């Protein structure tokens, strides 16, 4: 499909500077857009790359417009000035990539729903899904093929669970939760005692509680607590391949990138951010608003609002000094070798001088 700049501007409530009748056929990223495409500038980094942009139409805010117009490569570019370019671009993409309508299939006869389970109104249970005894699934949910919801689980309203995700028995999931494919929630925590030369399993008799508006990525695992619940707080977003161990309690609006791993009984405040492959030792607390950079290895509590990097992790300013010192290590090694040779030579010379002085003193004493 194609639309004109004027039609798009009306939909996203933007002001046009340039050719209003120009036709647009797609929405693309800044460096991949062509003359028939629309793109956007959301920050100063995008703004610096505009001189390499070939897009016919650019969504931009008023503050960055003057700088953008100074680029010689953009003389033929049409601008649409909007308050929030990213939001406007998302709305634009929907014009070119319309989403399929949500199906209305109800409870498929090819799903297995225990007679004691309760299914809310306007909920879709797709073929191959399994709903256990005494489970409750709220209204407006989508339970996709191969999903297993164990006995006694509670799933809130407008929650979507994608194919082959598994909820072990007695798990609680809130409203508007999004669980992606192959996630596993409520498996036993990794708890053992080592006695008489072997590991003895500690019963994991707690549960998992997922609060409202949480998103759980594909192949992410959240273990059940040993005694109480493992908790994922409201609005928290977990990427694919994240591991949350037993008895962890995550605050509200945390964001963990792929391959983050939390050992048992980790707690966090609100608005905690962990970049990829962060590893956190057991019983550590991450303070509200703290940030952990990629591959940080955390073995002690992180104060509120701090940014830590490195393994073992430390405050960013300290770690940068250490990193700068490591970068100079080859040069320092060369200098140390030179100094070692100089010290050896000076020591040799000093020894020779001492020997000469001793001989001179001996000759003087003999005379």
C-alpha positions as CSV (number, residue, x, y, z in Angstrom):
1,X,0.0,0.0,0.0
2,X,1.0,3.6,-0.5
3,X,-0.2,6.8,1.3
4,X,0.6,10.4,0.7
5,X,2.6,12.6,3.2
6,X,-0.6,14.6,3.7
7,X,-2.6,11.5,4.6
8,X,0.1,10.3,7.0
9,X,0.4,13.8,8.7
10,X,-3.3,13.8,9.4
11,X,-3.1,10.4,11.0
12,X,-0.2,11.3,13.3
13,X,-1.2,15.0,13.8
14,X,2.0,16.3,12.3
15,X,3.0,19.5,10.4
16,X,4.4,19.0,6.9
17,X,7.4,20.9,5.6
18,X,7.9,19.9,1.9
19,X,5.9,17.9,-0.7
20,X,2.5,17.0,0.8
21,X,1.6,14.8,-2.2
22,X,4.7,12.7,-2.0
23,X,3.8,9.0,-1.8
24,X,5.2,6.7,0.9
25,X,5.3,2.9,0.5
26,X,7.0,1.8,3.7
27,X,8.5,2.7,7.1
28,X,12.2,1.8,7.7
29,X,15.1,2.6,9.9
30,X,17.2,5.7,9.4
31,X,20.0,4.1,7.3
32,X,17.9,1.6,5.4
33,X,15.1,4.0,4.2
34,X,15.0,5.0,0.6
35,X,13.2,7.8,-1.3
36,X,9.8,6.0,-1.0
37,X,10.1,5.4,2.7
38,X,9.5,7.3,5.9
39,X,11.9,7.2,8.9
40,X,12.3,9.1,12.1
41,X,14.8,11.0,14.3
42,X,14.3,10.3,18.0
43,X,17.6,11.5,19.5
44,X,20.9,13.3,18.9
45,X,22.6,10.1,17.7
46,X,20.0,9.8,14.9
47,X,20.4,13.4,14.1
48,X,24.2,13.0,13.6
49,X,23.5,10.2,11.0
50,X,21.0,12.2,9.0
51,X,23.7,13.2,6.4
52,X,23.8,9.5,5.4
53,X,20.0,9.1,5.3
54,X,18.2,8.6,1.9
55,X,14.7,8.7,3.2
56,X,12.0,10.6,1.4
57,X,10.2,11.6,4.6
58,X,11.5,12.1,8.1
59,X,9.5,12.4,11.3
60,X,11.2,14.9,13.6
61,X,10.4,17.2,16.5
62,X,10.7,21.0,16.3
63,X,13.8,21.2,18.5
64,X,15.9,19.1,16.0
65,X,14.4,20.4,12.8
66,X,16.7,23.4,12.2
67,X,19.8,21.2,12.6
68,X,18.3,18.6,10.2
69,X,17.6,21.1,7.5
70,X,21.2,22.2,7.5
71,X,22.3,18.9,6.0
72,X,23.1,19.2,2.3
73,X,22.0,15.6,1.7
74,X,18.5,16.4,2.7
75,X,17.5,19.1,0.3
76,X,14.8,16.9,-1.3
77,X,13.5,15.6,2.0
78,X,10.0,16.2,3.3
79,X,9.7,16.6,7.1
80,X,6.7,15.9,9.3
81,X,7.1,17.7,12.6
82,X,5.6,15.9,15.5
83,X,5.9,16.1,19.3
84,X,7.2,12.5,19.7
85,X,8.9,11.0,16.6
86,X,9.2,7.5,18.0
87,X,5.5,7.3,18.9
88,X,4.6,8.8,15.5
89,X,6.8,6.2,13.8
90,X,5.2,3.3,15.6
91,X,1.8,4.6,14.5
92,X,3.2,4.9,11.0
93,X,4.4,1.3,10.9
94,X,1.0,0.1,11.8
95,X,-0.3,1.7,8.6
96,X,2.1,-0.4,6.6
97,X,2.1,-3.5,8.8
98,X,-1.5,-4.0,10.0
99,X,-1.8,-6.6,12.7
100,X,-4.0,-9.6,12.3
101,X,-7.3,-9.4,14.2
102,X,-7.5,-11.4,17.3
103,X,-9.4,-14.6,16.5
104,X,-12.6,-15.6,18.4
105,X,-12.3,-19.3,18.8
106,X,-13.4,-19.8,22.4
107,X,-12.3,-23.1,23.9
108,X,-11.1,-25.4,21.2
109,X,-12.4,-28.9,21.3
110,X,-8.8,-30.0,20.7
111,X,-7.7,-28.4,24.0
112,X,-7.8,-30.4,27.2
113,X,-9.6,-28.3,29.9
114,X,-10.2,-30.1,33.2
115,X,-13.9,-30.0,34.1
116,X,-13.1,-28.2,37.4
117,X,-11.2,-25.4,35.6
118,X,-12.8,-22.0,35.2
119,X,-12.4,-20.1,31.9
120,X,-13.4,-16.4,31.7
121,X,-15.5,-14.8,29.0
122,X,-13.9,-13.9,25.6
123,X,-10.9,-16.2,26.3
124,X,-9.4,-18.3,23.6
125,X,-8.0,-21.7,24.4
126,X,-6.2,-22.9,21.3
127,X,-5.8,-26.5,20.2
128,X,-3.3,-28.6,22.2
129,X,-3.4,-26.4,25.3
130,X,-3.8,-28.1,28.6
131,X,-5.6,-26.5,31.6
132,X,-5.3,-28.4,34.9
133,X,-7.7,-29.1,37.7
134,X,-9.1,-26.1,39.6
135,X,-7.2,-23.7,37.4
136,X,-8.8,-20.3,36.8
137,X,-8.1,-18.3,33.6
138,X,-9.6,-14.8,33.4
139,X,-11.5,-13.0,30.7
140,X,-10.0,-11.9,27.4
141,X,-7.0,-14.2,27.6
142,X,-5.2,-16.0,24.7
143,X,-3.8,-19.4,25.6
144,X,-1.9,-20.6,22.6
145,X,-1.2,-24.2,21.4
146,X,0.9,-26.4,23.6
147,X,0.6,-24.2,26.7
148,X,0.3,-26.1,30.0
149,X,-1.4,-24.4,32.9
150,X,-1.0,-26.6,35.9
151,X,-3.6,-27.5,38.6
152,X,-4.6,-24.6,40.9
153,X,-3.0,-21.9,38.8
154,X,-4.7,-18.4,38.7
155,X,-4.3,-16.4,35.5
156,X,-5.7,-12.8,35.4
157,X,-7.6,-11.0,32.7
158,X,-6.2,-10.1,29.2
159,X,-3.2,-12.2,29.6
160,X,-1.5,-13.9,26.7
161,X,0.6,-17.1,26.9
162,X,2.4,-18.1,23.8
163,X,3.0,-21.6,22.5
164,X,4.6,-24.3,24.7
165,X,5.0,-22.1,27.8
166,X,4.5,-24.0,31.0
167,X,3.0,-22.9,34.3
168,X,3.6,-25.5,37.0
169,X,0.8,-26.0,39.6
170,X,-0.3,-23.3,41.9
171,X,1.2,-20.3,40.1
172,X,-0.4,-16.9,40.1
173,X,-0.3,-14.6,37.1
174,X,-1.8,-11.1,37.1
175,X,-3.7,-9.1,34.5
176,X,-2.3,-8.0,31.1
177,X,0.7,-10.3,31.4
178,X,2.6,-11.4,28.3
179,X,4.4,-14.7,28.5
180,X,6.4,-15.7,25.4
181,X,7.0,-19.2,23.9
182,X,8.7,-21.9,26.0
183,X,8.9,-19.9,29.2
184,X,8.8,-22.1,32.3
185,X,7.3,-20.7,35.4
186,X,7.3,-22.6,38.7
187,X,9.9,-25.3,38.2
188,X,11.6,-26.4,41.4
189,X,14.3,-24.2,42.8
190,X,17.8,-25.6,42.7
191,X,18.0,-26.5,46.4
192,X,20.0,-29.4,47.8
193,X,21.9,-30.5,50.9
194,X,25.1,-32.4,50.6
195,X,25.3,-35.2,53.1
196,X,26.9,-38.6,53.2
197,X,28.6,-38.0,49.8
198,X,25.5,-37.2,47.9
199,X,23.0,-34.4,47.2
200,X,19.6,-34.5,48.9
201,X,16.8,-32.5,47.4
202,X,15.2,-29.8,49.5
203,X,11.4,-29.8,48.8
204,X,10.4,-26.6,47.0
205,X,7.0,-26.0,48.5
206,X,6.5,-22.3,47.6
207,X,5.1,-20.8,44.5
208,X,5.5,-18.0,41.9
209,X,3.6,-14.7,41.7
210,X,3.6,-12.7,38.6
211,X,2.1,-9.2,39.1
212,X,0.2,-7.1,36.5
213,X,1.7,-5.9,33.2
214,X,4.7,-8.1,33.4
215,X,6.4,-9.4,30.2
216,X,8.3,-12.6,30.3
217,X,10.6,-13.5,27.3
218,X,10.9,-16.7,25.4
219,X,12.7,-19.5,27.2
220,X,12.9,-17.5,30.4
221,X,12.7,-19.6,33.6
222,X,11.3,-18.5,37.0
223,X,11.7,-21.0,39.8
224,X,9.2,-21.5,42.6
225,X,10.2,-20.5,46.1
226,X,11.2,-23.0,48.7
227,X,8.8,-21.6,51.3
228,X,7.1,-18.5,50.1
229,X,6.7,-17.1,46.6
230,X,9.2,-16.0,44.0
231,X,7.8,-12.6,43.0
232,X,8.0,-10.6,39.8
233,X,6.7,-7.1,40.5
234,X,4.3,-5.0,38.5
235,X,5.4,-3.8,35.1
236,X,8.7,-5.7,35.1
237,X,10.1,-6.8,31.7
238,X,12.2,-9.9,31.4
239,X,14.0,-10.6,28.1
240,X,14.5,-14.0,26.5
241,X,16.7,-16.5,28.3
242,X,16.6,-14.8,31.7
243,X,16.9,-17.0,34.8
244,X,15.2,-16.0,38.1
245,X,16.0,-18.5,40.9
246,X,13.9,-19.5,43.9
247,X,12.8,-17.0,46.5
248,X,13.8,-13.9,44.4
249,X,11.6,-10.9,44.8
250,X,11.8,-8.3,42.0
251,X,10.4,-4.9,42.5
252,X,8.2,-2.9,40.1
253,X,9.3,-1.9,36.6
254,X,12.6,-3.7,36.5
255,X,14.1,-4.4,33.1
256,X,16.5,-7.4,32.5
257,X,18.1,-8.0,29.2
258,X,18.8,-11.5,27.8
259,X,21.0,-14.0,29.7
260,X,20.7,-12.2,33.0
261,X,20.9,-14.8,35.9
262,X,19.8,-14.3,39.5
263,X,20.8,-16.8,42.1
264,X,18.4,-17.6,45.0
265,X,16.9,-15.0,47.3
266,X,18.0,-12.0,45.3
267,X,15.8,-8.9,46.0
268,X,15.5,-5.7,44.0
269,X,13.9,-2.3,44.4
270,X,11.9,-0.6,41.7
271,X,13.3,0.5,38.3
272,X,16.4,-1.7,38.4
273,X,18.1,-2.3,35.0
274,X,20.4,-5.2,34.2
275,X,22.1,-5.4,30.8
276,X,23.0,-8.6,29.0
277,X,24.7,-11.5,30.9
278,X,24.7,-9.9,34.3
279,X,25.2,-12.5,37.0
280,X,24.0,-11.9,40.6
281,X,25.0,-13.9,43.6
282,X,22.5,-15.2,46.1
283,X,21.0,-13.0,48.8
284,X,22.1,-9.8,47.1
285,X,19.9,-6.7,47.1
286,X,19.8,-4.3,44.2
287,X,18.7,-0.9,45.3
288,X,16.0,1.1,43.6
289,X,17.1,2.8,40.3
290,X,20.4,1.1,40.1
291,X,21.9,-0.1,36.8
292,X,24.2,-3.0,36.0
293,X,26.2,-2.9,32.8
294,X,26.7,-5.9,30.5
295,X,28.5,-8.9,32.0
296,X,28.7,-7.4,35.5
297,X,29.3,-9.9,38.2
298,X,27.6,-8.9,41.4
299,X,28.5,-10.4,44.7
300,X,27.4,-7.6,47.2
301,X,24.5,-5.2,47.6
302,X,24.2,-2.3,45.1
303,X,23.1,1.0,46.6
304,X,20.1,2.9,45.2
305,X,20.7,4.8,42.0
306,X,24.3,3.6,41.4
307,X,25.6,2.2,38.1
308,X,28.0,-0.7,38.5
309,X,30.2,-2.5,35.8
310,X,32.8,-5.2,35.8
311,X,33.4,-8.6,37.3
312,X,33.5,-8.3,40.3
313,X,31.3,-5.2,39.8
314,X,32.1,-1.8,41.2
315,X,30.9,1.8,40.8
316,X,31.3,2.9,37.2
317,X,33.8,5.7,38.0
318,X,36.2,3.4,39.9
319,X,35.9,0.7,37.3
320,X,36.7,3.0,34.4
321,X,39.9,4.0,36.2
322,X,40.8,0.3,36.5
323,X,39.9,-0.3,32.9
324,X,42.1,2.6,31.8
325,X,45.0,1.2,33.8
326,X,44.5,-2.3,32.2
327,X,44.6,-0.7,28.8
328,X,48.0,0.8,29.6
329,X,49.3,-2.6,30.9
330,X,51.3,-3.5,27.7
331,X,53.0,-0.1,27.7
332,X,53.6,-0.3,31.5
333,X,55.1,-3.8,31.0
334,X,57.5,-2.5,28.4
335,X,58.5,0.3,30.7
336,X,59.0,-2.0,33.7
337,X,61.3,-4.2,31.6
338,X,63.3,-1.1,30.6
339,X,63.5,0.0,34.2
340,X,64.5,-3.5,35.2
341,X,67.4,-3.5,32.7
342,X,68.4,0.0,33.9
343,X,68.4,-1.1,37.5
344,X,70.4,-4.2,36.7
345,X,73.0,-2.1,34.8
346,X,73.1,0.6,37.6
347,X,73.5,-2.1,40.2
348,X,76.4,-3.6,38.2
349,X,78.0,-0.2,37.9
350,X,77.5,0.5,41.6
351,X,79.1,-2.8,42.5
352,X,82.1,-2.1,40.3
353,X,82.5,1.3,41.9
354,X,82.3,-0.2,45.4
355,X,85.0,-2.7,44.4
356,X,87.2,0.0,43.0
357,X,86.8,2.1,46.1
358,X,87.6,-0.9,48.3
359,X,90.8,-1.6,46.3
360,X,91.8,2.1,46.5
361,X,91.3,2.2,50.2
362,X,93.3,-1.0,50.6
363,X,96.2,0.3,48.6
364,X,96.1,3.6,50.6
365,X,96.2,1.7,53.8
366,X,99.1,-0.4,52.7
367,X,101.1,2.7,51.6
